[in-house]
Amino acid sequence: MMAQNSSPRIERIAYQIWWLIQDSAGECTLQDMAQFTGASMRTCTQICRYRGWAGAYRKMVQAPAADSGPRMIEALDGELSALFGEAA
């Protein structure tokens, strides 16, 4: 059972975190929670641990494919040029 000495601010943040987890079907990170609530990532982590939500969200941010795409193409072009010469 939760302690009754929780502040209104903590309750607000906890509700916002719960809502974000539910709305995103767990596809949110601590960084998303911190931005959404205006609280620190540490506060969000502590609330999630205390409430038992530690496994209800993604732990890491997935890098968008658009960010790595141009670098991957440049690297591949370099490798192909090295293997087949400038004709590739």
C-alpha positions in Angstrom: 0.0 0.0 0.0 1.3 3.5 -0.8 2.1 6.0 1.8 -0.3 8.8 2.3 2.4 11.5 2.6 2.8 11.9 -1.2 2.7 15.6 -2.3 0.1 16.8 -4.8 3.0 17.5 -7.2 4.2 13.9 -7.1 0.6 12.7 -7.6 0.2 14.9 -10.6 3.5 13.7 -12.1 2.5 10.1 -11.4 -0.8 10.5 -13.1 0.8 12.1 -16.1 3.3 9.2 -16.3 0.5 6.7 -16.0 -1.5 8.4 -18.7 1.5 8.6 -21.1 2.3 4.9 -20.6 -1.3 4.0 -21.3 -1.7 6.3 -24.2 1.5 5.2 -25.9 1.0 1.5 -25.0 4.3 1.5 -23.3 6.2 3.0 -26.3 7.6 5.9 -24.3 10.9 6.4 -22.5 12.0 8.2 -19.4 13.1 11.1 -21.5 9.5 11.3 -23.0 8.1 11.2 -19.5 10.4 14.0 -18.3 9.5 16.2 -21.3 5.8 15.5 -20.9 5.6 16.1 -17.1 8.3 18.8 -16.8 10.0 16.7 -14.0 13.5 15.3 -14.1 14.3 11.9 -15.4 15.4 10.9 -11.9 12.0 11.9 -10.5 10.2 9.9 -13.2 12.4 6.9 -12.5 11.7 7.0 -8.8 7.9 7.4 -9.3 7.9 4.4 -11.8 9.9 2.2 -9.4 7.7 3.1 -6.5 4.5 2.5 -8.4 5.7 -0.7 -9.9 5.7 0.6 -13.5 9.4 0.0 -14.1 8.7 -2.6 -16.8 5.8 -0.7 -18.4 7.8 1.5 -20.8 10.8 1.3 -23.2 14.1 1.7 -21.6 16.0 3.1 -24.6 15.3 5.4 -27.4 15.4 3.9 -30.9 17.4 5.9 -33.4 15.2 7.0 -36.3 16.2 5.4 -39.6 16.3 8.8 -41.3 19.1 9.9 -39.0 21.4 7.0 -39.9 20.3 6.6 -43.5 22.6 9.2 -45.2 25.6 8.1 -43.1 25.0 4.4 -44.0 24.7 5.3 -47.7 28.0 7.2 -47.6 29.8 4.4 -45.9 28.3 1.8 -48.3 29.3 4.0 -51.3 32.9 4.2 -49.9 33.1 0.5 -49.5 31.7 -0.2 -53.0 34.1 2.3 -54.5 37.0 0.6 -52.7 36.0 -2.8 -54.0 35.0 -2.0 -57.5 36.7 1.3 -58.3 35.0 4.5 -59.3 32.8 2.6 -61.8 30.5 1.5 -59.0 
